[in-house]
Amino acid sequence: MNKPKLILSLTSPYARRVRMTALENKIDFEVVVDVPWNEDTGVIKLNPMGKVPVWVTSDGEAIYDSRVIVEYLEINNGYKLSSADPQVYIKIKKLEALSEGVMDASLCLFAERRKRPLELQHPWWIDRQFGKVHRGLSQLQDLLGNNLYLFDNRLTVADLALISALGYVQLRFSEDFLLSQKYPSLFAYYQNQMQKDSVKSTVPIV
Ligand SMILES: N[C@@H](CCC(=O)N[C@@H](CS)C(=O)NCC(=O)O)C(=O)O
């Protein structure tokens, strides 16, 4: 039987959350690096949106996007990183969505500032996205408090999304703000999570 494949780029926070979910669920899978911004990318054939990650099952079915892949992995592995209880599940998913919002705004910022010529960049749009990143991180820091995990004192998909968002913010915006100064609890949380193999082995690489 073919191993499932995870198509990803090594900087994508969406891909990282899926990769960590698969690693934490001890799934045997193959990593295929394919940068979606490159002319010769094969991602479009698997996902018409041309975005990573894509999960290709042993049967050759392409699953996207990252949220759906995480759910797919969770459903097939007994909801270890979430919960089979619908009430609890929604609480975890809501926390996950907040970190996903930080990823989305960070990606918009990256595209605007790094992919557009300076004279075409829109300050209103940039400020708006920074506002989302800051409000998201502030709320996540408040919700985390002094805990080791976001929910129920255990690792959930909400943590994996937060870890991915923090790693991406550190990678792309370290010159705009230092996480260690602006969000010291989140910074300490990230450092602590880095002890896990799944987190350490998936740090974004440019
Ligand atoms: N909602 C998607 C977002 C994925 C996404 O935006 N991936 C970026 C890389 S971080 C991408 O492939 N961008 C290429 C493009 O937008 O053309 C998910 O959760 O998987």
The ligand as an SDF file (V2000), in Angstrom:
LIG
                    3D

 20 19  0  0  0  0  0  0  0  0999 V2000
   -7.0240   27.9310    3.7530 N   0  0  0  0  0  0  0  0  0  0  0  0
   -5.8460   27.2810    3.2520 C   0  0  0  0  0  0  0  0  0  0  0  0
   -4.7230   28.2900    3.1050 C   0  0  0  0  0  0  0  0  0  0  0  0
   -3.4730   27.6740    2.4900 C   0  0  0  0  0  0  0  0  0  0  0  0
   -2.5110   28.7330    1.9660 C   0  0  0  0  0  0  0  0  0  0  0  0
   -2.8270   29.9140    1.8420 O   0  0  0  0  0  0  0  0  0  0  0  0
   -1.3000   28.2600    1.6750 N   0  0  0  0  0  0  0  0  0  0  0  0
   -0.3060   29.1580    1.1130 C   0  0  0  0  0  0  0  0  0  0  0  0
    1.0680   28.8080    1.6450 C   0  0  0  0  0  0  0  0  0  0  0  0
    1.2100   29.2450    3.3370 S   0  0  0  0  0  0  0  0  0  0  0  0
   -0.2590   28.9580   -0.3820 C   0  0  0  0  0  0  0  0  0  0  0  0
   -0.1870   27.8360   -0.8300 O   0  0  0  0  0  0  0  0  0  0  0  0
   -0.2790   30.0580   -1.1610 N   0  0  0  0  0  0  0  0  0  0  0  0
   -0.1700   30.0230   -2.5750 C   0  0  0  0  0  0  0  0  0  0  0  0
   -1.1930   30.9060   -3.2420 C   0  0  0  0  0  0  0  0  0  0  0  0
   -2.0010   31.5470   -2.5270 O   0  0  0  0  0  0  0  0  0  0  0  0
   -1.1950   30.9400   -4.4610 O   0  0  0  0  0  0  0  0  0  0  0  0
   -5.4580   26.1310    4.1810 C   0  0  0  0  0  0  0  0  0  0  0  0
   -5.8760   26.1730    5.3360 O   0  0  0  0  0  0  0  0  0  0  0  0
   -4.8090   25.1670    3.7450 O   0  0  0  0  0  0  0  0  0  0  0  0
  1  2  1  0
  2  3  1  0
  2 18  1  0
  3  4  1  0
  4  5  1  0
  5  6  2  0
  5  7  1  0
  7  8  1  0
  8  9  1  0
  8 11  1  0
  9 10  1  0
 11 12  2  0
 11 13  1  0
 13 14  1  0
 14 15  1  0
 15 16  2  0
 15 17  1  0
 18 19  2  0
 18 20  1  0
M  END
$$$$
